[in-house]
Amino acid sequence: MGIQSYGLSKALALLVGAFLLGRAFTRIGYDKELAHSIALWATVWGFVGAKVYYLIANWDNFSWHLFGGSGFVWYGGLIAGSIAVIVMTRRHDLPLGRVAGAMAAPLSVAYGIGRIGCFLAGDGTYGTPTDLPWGMAFPNGVVPVDVPVHPVQLYEAAGAFLIAGILWVLGRRLRPVAVFGSYLMLSGAARLLAEMVRINPHVVLDLTEAQLIGIASIILGAALILRDTFHPAAPVSNVSAADPSSAAPSPHPVGR
């Protein structure tokens, strides 16, 4: 059996995301092995949530084929993965805001890698027909299309890598909660733009479901940034998660 690009991209996204999160944890004085564990469980439950969301969205056309290796919805994965992260942080007595800030850039990089896998598989998340020079047909894709269409997966991948770079810069200037709020705002805006050239049904106010969720993400992100600006959290002691009784190095300075 050949190796499928879709599954390979998801595995690569996990490995790269876990590596980057491990480095972020080391920088703020936490155990990088715990970062790898958080990344793994967030990914596992993220896939479960993404599949459940897909099944709910396609309930009217339910068949056992929907349980196959394709058919995952990012926002379902984000919700379930976030719950897994909350559980892990509470179990290890870590400040959720600091962990979320550390995860923002690695999460965006992992998403970008995953979208490249979707492009290689031709999973049907491409856009409307186009006569632009970079329009592509996917005659052998999971969802075949014979006319050139917008390769929206590549648009989203490029946007995700750009967002990761912005978050890396912001991470040296803002507190962790504001960094994660910035991720929610930027990723929500990127999804709004991507949906403009994607074939998805409009559900309300001439907006697709993904655009509505993107707007909600922007609002939530803005609320986190405002809350962090006007009601900053008290500084947390930088104690190593691997050995809570030992003092860890001073945290990486975060400017305003």
Order of alpha helices (4+ residues) and beta strands (2+ residues): alpha-alpha-alpha-alpha-beta-beta-alpha-alpha-beta-beta-alpha
